[in-house]
Each structure stands twice: as C-alpha cells, then as structure tokens.
C-alpha cells in the first residue's frame, strides 16, 4: 500500500470518528434539553437513544406516548 493511500485512509477514519463524536454530543445535548424543558429525569444511552424516567422505569423518549 502506498504512503498516499495510507494517509487518505487515516484521514478518512479520523473524520469519521470526529463525526461520530460530534453526533453523540449533539444527541446527548438534545436529550438533556428535553429533560430540562419537561422537568423530567433523562439520560442518553448509546445505541438506544434518549431515555425518560416514568414511574420508576426508564422508557425510550420515542415510545413515551404509549406509556402515558
């Protein structure tokens, strides 16, 4: 593998990792802000999404209407 191809692959991997980190931070911030707006306890679970505490149980924010 040439030096140029190796550099491009490393750079692409770094950009991809940076994008994942920025996306994760944005999702955590949105989840936290939702909890602040609704005065509910929230947490962000990786690979699951925003969780809201309802009656002592953690429920996905997207499935909250089914629980209420």
C-alpha angles and dihedrals in degrees: 000000000000123000092245094054091048091052092050091050092049091047092048091049091050092050090049092050091048090051091052091050093049091048092050092050091049092050092048090050093050091049092049092048091051089055090049092050096047097035091235132131111256138175134183116232117197114242090009107060137220114353125198124200110235122173092340094309129101113236130181111258090230091056096045095107092058091057098047 
